[in-house]
Amino acid sequence: MKSRRTSRSRGQVIFGVGASVLLTVLGVSACSDGSDSDSPDSSLPTTSLPADAATGAPIKVGFINSEGGSFASFPANRETAQAAAEYINANAGGVDGRPIELVICKQQEEPASATNCANQMVEQGVVAVVVPGGAQGPAMLPILSGAGIPYVGPVGVTPVELISPDSFMFTAGLPGVLAGMAQYSAQNGIKKLALMSGDGGGTPAAISAIGNPIFQAAGIELKVVPIPTAVPDPTPQLTAGLSDNPDAVAIVGDANMCISVLKTMQTVAPGKDRLVVPTCVAPDVVKAVGGSVMEGIKDFTTVDIYSDDPDSVLYRSVMAQYAPETDIGGYGYTGYQGVLGLYRVIENLTGDISPATVTGALKAAKDIPLPIGAGLKFTCNGTAIPQLPSICSKTLLVGPVDSEGKPSNLTSVG
């Protein structure tokens, strides 16, 4: 009985985390479109794409993007998704030889436009909807679920996206990050971890509630240290957080918080191992803190863009062919990851392809390679994190970054 109560309580906390926490883990911030990222590196290897064109009646797949609003706009998500669809249709043979028609709708991160997009998907008769991120799941998912249309994405942002039987999220977001950090700590002799968290939307309390059982099970002491929003100098908070001499410091926050904490650590805690989410290795952070500060930081991520892994080479090749002006180093990869991930689930479907058959394929999906995931796989049977049955994997990648913030030698944890 005690175990069930603990599990239920933890699940309720996770469900109440809200969009602000998970948007942080997604690596995006308000009004960002990734335009400040480095331009694509032409020196990275690419490959020629095979010619295997799809023909016949197209299969409609919806794509709802956060774009054009005053709070958040991510056009690169759409551009990478369109590139993925073009690759599927021209080079990968489509779904049973049929092309995918990407039905795109832009919502402005508010319920009215999101509701309109969901209704459009129902009217258009799509077989699934890919959502690369955003906080409008509560407006969209009930409409799509009511029509029997599966809701798919690389990571869930809102509670309903993490628990609905019609939602399929390929990676684990915040719970996966915390599990990965706990496993990494246990494997590397870290007994005490101080986690610096942006103090907004109840984030520190949520991280404590989710993280404490995970870290305790790994034999590690977790201390969550709130960093007030927009504080220019977090020295007092960092000093207090480091008072018991932790073995390492983790950072979960937006780019501005990452900059202030990393700069301050150079004074108050030089040499400490640093575990971070992708926002902390973004180009604007690298530019602000300097390459020498970045080197050696451990990035916990679900994407491998820069290596020679075949899936990374494929991503760069597809982008070079179909979206050469889109920055591969920003956060737009989520569109590609969502569309190609869905394709890898349904590519062998035959006969009548409908929302019902796509849902069945998703529920049966086992060990599907995550696009640009350097060997990560997802299985959508609801067991990866039982409290969050929509999550299809709890594993992520970790590796040290170089002076440009690019991770290398990525290995799986979680």
LUMTORSE-780695 format. One record per atom (N, C-alpha, C): x, y, z. Coordinates in steps of 0.05 Angstrom, whole numbers, plus 32768, in hexadecimal, padded with zeros to 4 digits. Atoms other than C-alpha are relative to their C-alpha. Layout:
XYZ ...
//
This chain:
80117FE88000 800080008000 801180198000 7FEF7FE87FFF 803780318011 800C80067FE5 7FF37FFC801A 805980267FCE 7FEC800C7FEC 80147FF58013 801880347FA8 7FFB801D8005 80057FE47FF9 800D80747FCE 801780127FF7 7FE97FF08009 8053808C7FC0 800080047FE2 80007FFE801E 804D807C7F76 7FEA80127FF7 80177FEF8009 8009809E7F71 8007801D8006 7FF97FE57FF9 802380DC7F95 8014800B7FEC 7FEC7FF68013 806080E17F68 7FF480057FE5 800D7FFC8019 803480D97F2B 7FF0801A7FFF 80107FE87FFF 800681117F42 801280197FFE 7FEE7FEA8001 8042813F7F4B 800A80047FE3 7FF67FFE801B 805D812F7F06 7FEA800B7FEE 80157FF78011 8019813B7EE7 7FFB801E8004 80047FE47FFB 8017817F7F08 801880127FFB 7FE87FF08005 805C81967EF2 7FF980187FEE 80077FE98012 803F81C17EBA 801480047FEA 7FF07FFC8019 805B81DB7E79 801A800D8005 7FE77FF07FFD 809082097E96 80187FEE8005 7FE980127FFB 80BB81D07EB0 80087FF17FE8 7FFA80118016 80B681A47E74 800980107FE7 7FF57FEF8015 80C181DD7E43 801D80058004 7FE47FFC7FFA 810281E97E67 80107FE87FF7 7FF180188007 811781A17E5C 80007FFC7FE2 80008001801E 810281A67E13 801780117FF5 7FEA7FEF800A 813881DB7E0D 7FF680187FF1 800A7FE8800E 810C82147DF6 7FF780158014 80097FEA7FEF 80F982577E12 7FED80127FF1 80147FEF800D 80C4828A7E04 800C80117FEA 7FF97FEF8017 80C882AE7DC1 80197FF67FF1 7FE88009800E 810382837DAB 7FF97FF17FE7 8004800F8018 810882697D65 801A7FF27FF7 7FE7800C8006 814F82507D67 801180107FED 7FF17FF08014 816782887D39 801A800A800A 7FE77FF77FF6 819F829A7D67 80157FE98002 7FEE80177FFF 81BE82557D60 801580027FEA 7FEC80018015 81FC82457D39 7FF47FF67FE6 8009800A801A 81F2823A7CEF 800A7FE47FFC 7FF7801C8005 81F881F37CD4 801E7FFE7FFA 7FE480048004 823F81D97CD4 80047FEF7FE7 7FFD800E8019 824F81C67C8C 80167FEC8000 7FEA80137FFF 828C81A07CA2 7FF87FE5800A 800A80197FF5 8262816A7CC3 7FF87FED7FE9 800680128016 825A812C7C97 7FE37FFC7FFB 801B80078009 821B811F7C6F 80037FE97FED 7FFF80168013 820880E97C3E 7FEB80047FEB 80147FFE8014 81E180E27BFE 7FE77FF08008 8019800D7FF8 819880CE7C06 7FF77FEE7FE9 800980118015 817C80937BE0 7FE6800A7FF2 80187FF8800E 8146809E7BAB 7FEC7FE98003 801580147FFC 810880787BC1 7FE6800F8004 80177FEE7FFF 80CB80A27BB1 7FE67FF18006 801A800B7FFA 808780947BCE 7FEB800A7FEC 80157FF98013 804A80957BA1 7FE47FF8800C 801B80087FF7 7FFF808C7BA7 7FF380148011 80107FEE7FEF 7FCB80AA7BD5 801080088019 7FF17FF87FE8 7FEC80D47C0C 7FF27FF9801A 800A80057FE5 7FE480C57C55 8004801A800F 7FFF7FE67FF3 7FD381047C7C 80097FFD801D 7FF67FFE7FE5 7FFB81117CBB 8000801D8009 80017FE57FF6 7FED814F7CE4 80198008800E 7FE97FF57FF2 8023817C7CFF 7FF7801B800B 80097FE87FF3 801081B27D32 8018800D800E 7FE87FF37FF6 804881E37D41 7FFA801A800F 80017FE67FF2 8051821C7D73 800E80157FEE 7FF37FEE8014 805D82547D41 7FEF80197FFC 800D7FE78006 804C829D7D38 7FF3800E8017 800B7FF37FE9 803682AD7D7E 80138013800E 7FEF7FED7FF1 804F82E27DAE 80107FF38016 7FF2800E7FEA 806482B07DE3 80167FEE7FF5 7FEC8013800A 8088827C7DB9 7FFB7FFC7FE2 80028005801C 809782707D70 80197FF07FF7 7FEB80128007 80C082367D55 7FFD7FF67FE3 80038009801C 80BF82357D08 80137FEA7FF8 7FED80158007 80FC82087D06 7FF47FE48005 800D80197FFC 80D181D07D23 7FF17FF77FE7 800F80068018 80A581D37CE6 80137FFA7FE9 7FEE80038016 80DF81D97CB6 800E7FE48001 7FF3801A7FFF 8101819A7CD0 7FEB7FEA7FFC 801580138004 80BE81757CD0 7FFB7FFD7FE2 80058001801D 80B381887C87 80177FF27FF2 7FE9800D800C 80FA81717C76 7FFD7FE18005 8004801C7FFA 80EB812E7C98 7FEB7FF47FED 8015800A8012 80AB81267C6F 800A7FFD7FE3 7FF58002801C 80D081357C2E 80137FE97FFE 7FEE80178000 810581027C40 7FF07FE67FFE 801180198000 80D080CD7C4F 7FF47FFB7FE4 800E80038019 80AD80DA7C0D 80127FFC7FE8 7FEE80028018 80E980E17BDE 80167FEB8003 7FE880117FFB 811D80B57BFF 7FFC7FE78010 800580177FEE 80FE80837C2F 7FE97FEF7FF8 80158011800B 80C580677C06 7FE48004800C 801A7FFB7FF5 808C80837C30 7FF67FE98012 800D80157FEF 805B80587C58 7FF27FED7FED 800A80148013 804E80197C30 7FFF800C7FE4 7FFE7FF4801B 806480417BF3 7FF080197FFD 80117FE88002 8034807B7C02 800E8018800E 7FF47FE97FF4 804C80C27C10 7FF1800A8018 800D7FF27FE9 803E80E97C50 7FFA801C7FF7 80087FE48004 8018812A7C48 7FFF800D801B 7FFF7FF27FE6 802B81577C82 7FEC80178000 80157FEB7FFD 7FEE81807C96 800880128018 7FF37FEE7FEC 800B81BC7CBB 7FEC8015800B 800F7FEA7FF3 7FE881EA7CEC 8011800E8015 7FF07FF07FED 800982227D14 7FEE800A8016 800E7FF57FE9 7FEF82307D5A 80128014800F 7FF17FEA7FF4 8004826E7D81 80047FFD801F 7FFD80057FE3 800C824E7DC6 7FEA800D8011 80187FF97FF0 7FC682607DDD 7FE97FEE7FF7 801480158005 7F8882357DE0 7FEF80037FE7 80127FFD8017 7F5E82547DA8 800D7FF67FE6 7FF380098019 7F9182497D70 80067FE28002 7FFA801C7FFD 7FA482057D8C 7FE77FEF7FFC 801A800E8004 7F5B81EF7D8E 7FF980007FE2 80057FFF801D 7F5382077D46 80117FEC7FF1 7FEE8013800E 7F8F81DF7D30 7FF77FE38004 8009801B7FFB 7F7581A07D52 7FE77FFA7FF0 801980058010 7F3181A87D30 80077FFD7FE3 7FF78003801C 7F5481B27CED 800A7FE47FFB 7FF6801B8004 7F77816F7CF6 7FEA7FEC7FFE 801780128002 7F35814C7D02 7FF380037FE5 800E7FFB801A 7F16816D7CC5 80117FF67FE9 7FEE80098016 7F53815B7C9A 80037FE27FFF 7FFF801D8000 7F4E81127CAD 801C7FF58003 7FE5800A7FFC 7F9681097CC4 80007FE68010 7FFE801A7FF2 7FAD80C57CDE 800E8003801B 7FF17FFB7FE7 7FD880E37D16 8007801E7FFF 7FF67FE47FFE 7FEF81277D2F 801A8000800F 7FE67FFD7FF3 803781377D3F 8001801C800C 7FFC7FE67FF2 8043816F7D72 801C8001800B 7FE480007FF8 808C81817D7B 8006800D801B 7FFD7FF37FE6 808181A77DBC 7FEB80168004 80147FEB7FFB 805881DE7DDC 7FEF7FF88018 801080047FE7 802881E67E16 7FE27FFF7FFC 801D80008006 7FE581DE7DF3 7FF47FE57FFE 800B801B8000 7FDB81947DFC 7FE47FFE800B 801B80027FF5 7F9D819F7E29 7FEB800A7FEC 80147FF68013 7F7B81C57DF0 7FFD7FED7FE8 8000800F8019 7F8E81967DB7 7FFA7FE28004 8001801D7FFE 7F93814F7DD2 7FE37FF68003 801B800A7FFD 7F4A81477DE9 7FF07FFF7FE5 800E7FFF801A 7F31815B7DA3 800A7FE97FEF 7FF580168010 7F60812B7D80 7FF97FE5800B 800780197FF3 7F5480F47DB2 7FE37FF97FFB 801D80058005 7F0980FC7DA9 7FFB7FF57FE4 80028009801B 7F1380F07D5F 80117FE67FFB 7FF080188003 7F4080B47D6C 801B80047FF2 7FE67FFA800E 7F7E80D77D4F 801780008014 7FE980017FED 7FC080C57D72 8010801A7FFF 7FF17FE77FFB 7FE980FF7D8D 801D7FF88006 7FE5800A8000 803480F67D83 801480178003 7FEC7FEB7FFE 8072811D7D96 801A7FF5800B 7FE780097FF4 80BB81197DAB 80008002801F 80017FFD7FE3 80AA81317DF2 7FE7800E8008 80197FF47FF6 806B81417E19 800780188012 7FFC7FE87FF1 806681867E38 7FEB80048016 80157FFC7FED 802381857E5C 7FF77FE6800C 800780197FF3 800781527E8D 7FEF7FED7FEF 80118011800F 7FD181397E5E 800F7FF17FEA 7FF0800E8015 800681287E29 800F7FE9800C 7FF080157FF3 802880FB7E5C 7FF07FE9800A 801080157FF4 7FED80D17E72 7FE97FF77FED 801680088011 7FBB80CE7E39 80067FE67FF0 7FFB80188010 7FB2808A7E17 800280057FE2 7FFE7FF9801D 7FB080AF7DD4 801980117FFB 7FE87FF08002 7FF280D37DE0 80197FEE8001 7FE880108002 803780B67DCD 801880127FFE 7FE97FEE7FFE 807580DC7DE3 80197FEF7FFF 7FE980118005 80B680BF7DCA 801680018015 7FEB7FFD7FEB 80E380DA7E02 7FF3800A801A 800C7FFD7FE6 80DA80E77E4C 8000801C800D 80007FE57FF4 80E781317E58 800D8001801B 7FF57FFC7FE5 80F381457EA0 80057FE78010 7FFB80187FF1 80EA81017EC1 80187FF17FF5 7FE9800D800B 811C80E47E90 801A800D8006 7FE77FF17FF9 814F811B7E9D 80087FFA801D 7FF980067FE4 814B810F7EE8 800A7FE48004 7FF8801C7FFF 815080C47EE0 801C7FFC7FF5 7FE58002800C 818C80CC7EB2 8015800D8011 7FEC7FF37FEE 81AF80FC7EE1 80067FEE8018 7FFB80127FE9 81A580CB7F1A 80117FE97FF8 7FF080178008 81C180917EF3 801D80087FFA 7FE57FF68006 81FC80BA7EDA 800F8005801A 7FF37FFB7FE7 820B80D07F21 80087FE7800E 7FF9801A7FF3 820980897F3C 80177FF37FF2 7FEA800D800F 823780717F05 801B800F8002 7FE87FF08000 826980A97F10 80088009801C 7FF77FFB7FE4 827080A97F5C 7FF5801A800C 800B7FE77FF5 824580E77F68 7FEC7FF88016 801180077FE9 822580E17FAD 7FED80168008 80117FE97FFA 820981277FB4 7FFE80117FE6 80047FF08017 81EA81507F7C 7FEF80188008 800F7FE77FFC 81D481997F81 7FF480077FE5 800E7FFA8019 81A081A87F4B 7FF5801C8001 80097FE48002 819781F27F39 7FE880017FED 80187FFF8010 815081FD7F21 7FF4801C7FFF 800F7FE78003 812D82397F05 7FE880018012 80157FFE7FEC 80FC82527F3A 7FE7800C7FF3 80187FF6800D 80BE82587F0F 7FED7FE97FFC 801480148005 807C82327F08 80017FE88012 7FFE80177FED 808A82077F45 80157FEC7FF8 7FED8013800B 80C581E87F21 80117FF38016 7FEF800D7FEC 80F481DC7F5E 7FF07FEB8010 801080137FF0 80BC81BA7F86 7FFA7FE87FEF 800680178012 80A9818F7F4A 80187FEE7FFC 7FE780108004 80F1817A7F3E 80077FF18019 7FFB800E7FE7 80F981697F87 7FEE7FE88003 801380167FFD 80BA813F7F88 80057FE97FED 7FFA80158013 80CC811A7F49 801C7FF48005 7FE480098000 811781167F53 80087FF2801A 7FF7800C7FE7 811E81047F9D 7FFD7FE28000 8001801D8000 810380BD7F96 80137FF37FEC 7FEE800B8014 812C80B27F57 801D8000800A 7FE57FFE7FF7 816D80CA7F76 80047FEF8019 7FFD80117FE8 816080A77FB9 80037FE37FF8 7FFE801C8009 815780657F94 801C7FFA7FF5 7FE58003800B 819B80717F74 801680058015 7FED7FFB7FEA 81BB80807FB8 800E801A7FFF 7FF47FE68004 81C780C97FA8 7FEF8015800F 800D7FEA7FF2 81B681077FD1 7FFB80177FEC 80077FEA8013 8191813B7FA7 7FF780188010 80087FE77FF4 818C81837FBC 7FF880137FEA 800B7FEE8015 816081B17F91 8003801C800A 7FFA7FE47FF8 817681FA7F94 7FF180137FED 800F7FEE8011 8143822D7F79 801280197FF9 7FF27FE88009 816282657F4F 7FEA80147FF7 80157FED8007 813382A27F4C 800180087FE2 80027FF8801C 811C82B57F06 800D801B7FFB 7FF37FE78009 814782EA7EE4 8014800B8014 7FEC7FF67FED 817782F07F1F 801B80037FF1 7FE77FFC8010 81B7830E7F00 80187FF2800D 7FE9800C7FF2 81E682F27F36 7FF57FEC8014 800A80147FED 81D382B07F56 80147FF68014 7FEB80097FED 821082AE7F83 7FF57FF8801B 800B80097FE6 81E882AC7FC4 7FF37FE57FFF 800E801A8002 81BD82737FAC 80147FE97FFB 7FEC80148006 81F8824D7F8F 80117FF98019 7FF080047FE8 822182577FCE 7FF17FEF8014 801080107FED 81E9823D7FF9 7FFC7FE37FF6 8004801A800B 81DC82037FCA 80197FEE8002 7FE7800F8000 822581EF7FCC 800C7FFE801C 7FF57FFF7FE4 822D81F68018 80077FE5800B 7FF9801B7FF6 822E81AB8023 80127FF17FEC 7FEB800A8012 826281A17FEC 7FF67FE87FEF 800980158011 823C81787FB8 80167FF87FEC 7FEC800A8013 8263814D7F87 7FFC800C7FE4 80067FF5801B 8241816C7F4A 7FE980138002 80167FED8002 821081A27F35 7FF17FFB7FE7 801280028018 81D5819A7F06 7FF1801A7FFC 800E7FE78006 81B181D37EE3 7FE97FF97FEE 801980038010 816981D17ECA 7FF3801B7FFF 800C7FE68003 815282147EB0 8003800B7FE4 7FFE7FF4801B 814E82437E75 801C800A7FFB 7FE57FF88008 818982607E50 800B80168013 7FF67FEA7FEF 818D829F7E7C 800A7FF5801B 7FF7800B7FE7 819082767EBB 801A7FF07FFD 7FE8800F8006 81C482487E9D 801880127FFF 7FE97FED8003 81F082847E8C 8008800A801C 7FF97FF47FE6 81EC82A37ED2 800C7FEB8012 7FF580147FEE 81F882617EF6 801C7FF77FF7 7FE680098009 8231824A7ECA 801680158004 7FEC7FEB7FFA 8254828D7ED0 80078001801D 7FFB7FFE7FE3 824C828E7F1B 80107FE8800A 7FF280187FF8 826582477F22 801E80027FFB 7FE47FFC8005 82A7825D7F05 800F800C8018 7FF57FF37FE9 82B182857F44 7FFD7FEF8019 8006800C7FE6 828F825E7F7B 80047FE18000 7FFD801D8001 829782167F62 800F7FF67FE8 7FF180088018 82CC820F7F2D 80087FE28003 7FF8801C8000 82DA81C77F19 7FEA7FEC8007 801680137FFA 829781AA7F2F 7FF57FF47FE6 800D800D8016 827881787F00 7FE5800D7FFC 80197FF28006 823C81997EDD 7FEF7FF07FED 8013800F800F 81FF81747EC3 7FEA80137FF7 80137FEC800A 81D0819C7E97 7FED7FF57FEC 801380058016 8194819B7E67 800980107FE8 7FF67FF38018 819C81B27E1F 7FFF801F7FFF 80007FE28000 818A81FB7E2D 801B800B8009 7FE77FF67FF5 81CC82017E52 80187FFD7FED 7FEA80038014 81F681EE7E15 7FF9800D7FE6 80097FF38018 81D082187DE3 801580167FF7 7FEC7FED800A 81F982487DB7 8000801B800F 80007FE67FF2 81E282867DDC 800D7FFE801B 7FF380047FE6 81FA82687E1E 801E7FFE7FFB 7FE480028006 823D82557DFF 800C801B7FFB 7FF67FE68006 8246829B7DE4 800280118019 80007FEF7FE9 823582BA7E27 80157FF88015 7FEE80097FEA 8260828F7E55 801C7FFA7FF6 7FE58005800B 829A827E7E26 80057FE27FFE 7FFB801C8006 82B3823D7E09 800F7FF18016 7FF0800E7FEB 82E4822D7E41 7FEE7FF88017 801380077FEB 82AA822D7E73 7FF07FE77FF8 80128015800A 828181FE7E47 800D7FE48001 7FF3801A8004 82B581C77E3E 7FFC7FEE8018 800380147FEB 82A581887E65 7FE57FFF800D 801B80017FF5 825E81997E78 7FF27FE77FF5 800F80188009 8232815A7E75 7FE480087FF8 801A7FF9800B 81F681647E48 7FEE7FE88000 801480158000 81B881397E54 7FEB80077FEB 80107FF98018 819281367E12 7FF47FE77FF4 800B8017800F 816A810A7DE3 800680037FE2 7FFA7FFC801C 818B81207DA3 801E80027FFC 7FE480008008 81CE81167D81 8001800B7FE4 80007FF2801A 81D781487D48 801B7FFF7FF3 7FE67FFA800A 8222814D7D40 80137FE87FFA 7FED80168002 824081077D41 7FFE7FF37FE5 800180108019 824D80D47D0A 7FED7FE98002 801480147FFF 821580A87D22 7FEF80017FE7 800F7FFF801A 81EE80937CE3 7FE680108001 80197FF07FFE 81AD80B37CFD 8006801E8001 7FF87FE48000 81D280F47D0A 8008800A7FE4 7FF97FF9801B 81F080F37CC5 7FE780027FEE 80197FFE800F 81AB80E57CA8 7FF2801A8005 800D7FE77FFA 818E81217CCC 800D80177FF2 7FF27FEA800D 81C381507CB2 7FFD7FFE7FE2 80038003801D 81BC81337C6C 7FE480087FF7 801C7FF88006 8170813C7C6C 7FFD801E8001 80027FE37FFD 817781837C85 800F800E7FEA 7FF17FF48015 81AC81937C52 7FF17FFF7FE5 800F80038018 817F81797C1B 7FE780107FFF 801B7FF58001 813C81947C2F 7FFB80198011 80037FE77FF1 814681CD7C61 801C800B8006 7FE57FF77FFC 818C81E87C56 8003801A8010 7FFF7FE77FF1 817C822B7C76 7FF97FFD801E 800980047FE4 8162820D7CB7 80187FF78011 7FEA80067FED 8193820A7CF2 7FFD7FE5800C 8002801A7FF4 81A181C37D05 80088000801E 7FF77FFF7FE4 81BE81DA7D48 7FEC800B8013 80147FF57FEE 817F81F97D63 7FEE7FE9800B 801280137FF4 814281D77D82 7FEC7FF57FEC 801480088014 811D81CC7D40 80007FE27FFB 7FFF801D8005 813281837D3E 7FE77FF1800A 8018800E7FF5 80F381727D66 7FEB7FFA7FEB 801380058015 80C981787D27 80087FE77FF0 7FF58017800E 80F681477D02 7FFD7FE78010 800180187FEF 80F981187D3D 7FE47FF58003 801C80097FFE 80AD81177D44 7FF67FF37FE7 800B800A8019 809D810C7CFB 800E7FE67FF8 7FF180188008 80D480D97CEC 7FFB7FEA8015 800680147FEC 80C680B67D2E 7FE67FF27FFB 801A800C8007 807D80AC7D1B 80037FEE7FE7 7FFC80108018 809380947CD6 800D7FE58006 7FF3801A7FFA 80C0805F7CF4 7FED7FED800D 801480117FF4 808480457D1A 7FED7FF47FEA 801680088013 805480427CDE 800A7FF87FE4 7FF68003801B 808280387CA2 7FF87FE57FF3 8006801A800C 806F7FEF7C9A 7FE27FF98001 801D80058001 80237FF77CA2 7FF77FFC7FE3 800B8005801A 7FFC7FDD7C67 7FE280028001 801E7FFF8001 7FB47FE17C4F 7FF6801B8009 800D7FE77FF7 7F8680147C6E 800F800C8017 7FF17FF37FEB 7FAF80457C96 7FEE8016800B 80147FEE7FF3 7F82806A7CC7 800A8007801C 7FF87FFB7FE5 7F8780897D0C 80017FE78012 800180187FF0 7F7480467D2A 80187FEE7FFB 7FE980118005 7FAA801F7D06 801B800D8008 7FE87FF27FF6 7FDE80557D16 80027FFD801E 800080037FE3 7FCA80537D5F 80097FE48008 7FF8801C7FFB 7FD180077D5E 801D7FFC7FFC 7FE380028005 8016800D7D40 8010800D8016 7FF27FF27FEA 802B803F7D75 80007FF08019 8001800F7FE7 801380147DAE 80117FE67FFE 7FF080188004 80387FD97D90 801E80077FFB 7FE57FF78007 807780027D82 80147FF68016 7FEC800B7FED 80B47FE07DA2 801C80047FF5 7FE37FFC8007 80FD7FF57DA0 8003800E7FE5 7FFE7FF08018 80F280287D69 801780148003 7FEA7FED7FFE 813280507D5B 7FF6801D8000 80077FE47FFF 812980987D71 801080107FEC 7FF17FF08013 813C80C77D38 80148012800E 7FE97FF07FF5 817F80EA7D46 80057FF9801D 7FFE80087FE4 818080C27D87 80197FF08007 7FE7800E7FFB 81C480A07D80 7FFC7FE5800E 8005801B7FF5 81A7805C7D8F 7FE97FFF8014 801780017FEE 816E80717DBE 7FE97FF37FF1 8018800C800B 812E804A7DB3 7FE880058011 80187FFC7FF1 80E680517DC7 7FEC7FEA7FFC 801480157FFF 80AF80207DD9 7FE7800B800D 80187FF17FF6 8068803A7DE2 7FEB7FEF800D 801480127FF3 804880057E0E 7FF9800A801C 80087FF47FE6 804180337E4B 80117FF88017 7FF1800B7FE9 807780127E75 801A800F8006 7FE67FF27FFC 80B380427E6E 7FFF800E801B 80047FF37FE6 8099806D7EA8 7FE27FFB8006 801C80097FFD 8059804B7EC1 7FED80178009 80127FEA7FF7 803E808B7EE3 7FF980127FE8 80047FEF8017 804380AD7E9F 7FFF7FEE7FE7 800180158014 802B80797E6D 800380097FE4 7FFD7FF6801B 802F80A67E30 801E80027FF8 7FE37FFE8006 807C80A87E35 800A7FE57FF6 7FF78019800D 809D80767E08 801D7FF98006 7FE480077FF9 80E580797E23 800880128017 7FF57FF07FEA 810980907E62 801E80047FFC 7FE37FFF8004 814F808B7E44 8008801A7FF1 7FF57FE9800E 817880C77E2D 801E7FFD7FFD 7FE480018005 81BE80D87E19 800F80148011 7FEF7FED7FF1 81F780F97E40 801C7FFF7FF5 7FE57FFE8009 823A81117E2A 800C801B8005 7FF37FE67FFB 826D81497E35 7FFF80117FE7 80017FED8016 826981877E0A 801C800D7FFC 7FE77FF28006 82A381AB7DE8 7FFC801E8003 80017FE37FFC 82B281F57DE7 7FEA800E7FF0 80177FF6800F 827981FF7DB5 7FE57FF7800A 8019800A7FF5 824681DC7DE0 7FF67FE77FF2 80098018800E 8243819F7DB3 80087FE7800F 7FFA80197FF1 823E815C7DD7 800E7FEB7FEF 7FF38016800E 826981207DC5 80007FE88012 7FFE80197FF0 827380D87DDC 7FE67FFB8010 801980037FF2 822980D47DED 7FFB7FE28007 8008801B7FF7 821380977E15 7FE48002800C 801C80007FF7 81CD80827E2B 80007FFC801F 800580037FE3 81B580897E73 7FE280018004 801C7FFE7FF9 817280827E96 7FF27FE57FFE 
//
